[in-house]
Amino acid sequence: MLPLPTTSAIRRALAVLALAVAALAPVTPSTADASEGGRREKDPTHASGLPIPRFVSLRSGEVNARTGPNVRYPIEWVFTRKEMPVEITQEFDTWRRIRDWEGSEGWVHQSMLSGKRSVVITGDIRTVRKEPHSDAAVVARAQPGVIGWLRKCKGEWCEVDLKGYRGWMTRGEFWGAYKDETFE
């Protein structure tokens, strides 16, 4: 019959085993580089994998903006304009930190956002033109605060749809597209 190992012998064996596991851990597939065929764990601070910042729109007419990325954080602000453009400035898991055209910010759940692009008219009354140049016929005049859909952007001009009036505006006349962004 073999003698039972002592407690100190068991501890030494476990310590050696722990060191061996720790030494092999960096080469396991879960932490290996994706180019080597492994998979990286998803980074919760960039959960979607989409560019940050980016524009999206509000899916609902009542969206609670919280002080942090969880329902346990207090509601700081309530956005009340469905389809309003907002800019995602940060991500954490299923939560997005957004900013509106007036600078109000907060964390909202991704389910309250749509990838459909919208714009909000800023400044003074703006002219919507039939074609993308300043001499083109006038289609409509839009009040500040009007929300519409962004259809495409080419250079300085973007095609928009404002409550059924489709036409072109320069980027400086609305909020919802980046200065050098090409959007089709």
N, C-alpha and C positions, 0 to 999 in steps of 0.2 A: 504494500500500500504506500502511495506517495504522500509526503507530508504536505499540509495545506500552506499556501504562501502567507507570509506575514503581512501585516497592514502596510508596513513601509515598502515592501516589495511590490505590492499592488499599486501604491501611490507612484513609485518610480516608473512602473510600466505604463500607467495612465499618463504621466508627464511626458514620457517618450512618445506615446501615441499622439498626444495633443500637439507636440512639436512637429511630428511627421505630417499631420493633417494641415497645420498652419503653413508648413513649407510647400505643400502641394496646392494649396488654395489658389494662388495667383494664376495657375495654369488650367483651372477648371473652365469648362465652356461658359458658365454663367458670367464670368468676369473677363473672358478673352475678348479681344478686339473683334468687332463684327466682320472685319475683312478676313479674319481667319476662320470664319464659319460659325463662330459663337454668337450669342445674342446678349446685348446689353440690357440691364434692367432699365425700365422707363424712368426718366428723370421727372419727378412730380412738379418741378418748377418750370418745365417746358413740356407739359403733358401732351399737347396736340401735335407737336412737331411742326407746326405752321410758323411762319415768320412773326416776330414780335418787334415792333408794334404792327398792328394791322387793323383795318376798318371792318366792322360788321354792323348789324342793325338790331334793334330791340324787337323781340318776337311778340311781346305782350304790351298792353297799355298800362300795366302796373308791374314794375320790376323793383324789388327791394335791393338796395345797394347796402352792403354790410361793411363794417370796419375791418373785417378779416375774412379769410376763405373757409367759412363754415357757418352753419345755421346757429351755432352757439354765440357767434359774434352779434352785437346789437345792430339793428338797422339804423344806418346813418342818413339815408336819403332814399326817396322813392321816385324813380323815373316814371313818368305818366304819359309818354308819347310813343305809342306803338310805331315801329318802323324808323324811329330816330337813329341816325348814325351815331356810333360810339367807337372809340378806339381802344383796342385791347393793348394794355401796357405791361401786363404781367399775367402769368398763369401759375396755378398750383392745383394739381390733380384735376378735378372737374370744375374748378372755380376760376373766374377770369376777373382781373382788375381792369375796370373800364374808366374812360374819361369821356365826357360829352363836350360839345362845342363851346360851352361856357366855362369849362374847367372843373365841373363837379366830378368827383371820383368815388369809386367804391367797388366792392367785390360782389359779383353776381354769379349764379350757377350757370354753367354753359347751356343748359336747356332753355334759358331765357333769351338766348341770342340766336340770330340767324346769319348765315354767311351771305345772304343777299345784300348787295351794296345799296346804300341810300345816301342822300345828301340833305343838308339843311341850308337854306338861303341865308346869307349873312349880310350885314351892312345895310345899305339902302335898298330901295326897290330896284330889282335887277331885270335886265332884258334877256329874254330867251329868243335866240335867232334860228332861222330855218336851216342855215348852213354854218360851218365853222369859220366865219370871218366877220369882222365888225361892220361890213357893209351889207350883210345879208338881211333879208326881210325879217320883220319882227313877228314872232309866233305868239308871245305872251309877255306880260310883265309880272314878276313874282315879288311878293312881299317878304320881308325878312321873317324867318321862322318857318316858312313853308317847307315841308318835307317832300322829297320826290325820290325816284329811283335813278341810280347811276347806270347808264347803259354801256358806255365806253369812253375812253380818253385817248386822244391823239395830240401829242404836243401840248400846247397851252389850252386847247379846247376839249370839252367833255360833252357828250350827248346825255341829256337827262330827260326824264319823263315826270312832269309835275302835274299831278291830278288830271292826266289825259292830254296835256300839252307837251308834245315831244319837240325838242330842239337842242340847240347848242349854247353853252355858256363857258366863259373862261374860268379856270380853276380858282381864281381869287374872288369869285362871286359866291362861292358856297364853301361849306366844310364837309369833308367826307372823302377826299382823295389827296394823295401825297403829290408834292410839286413835280417830281420827275417820274411818277408812276405811269406805266402803260397798262391800260385796262381794256379788255375786249369782252 
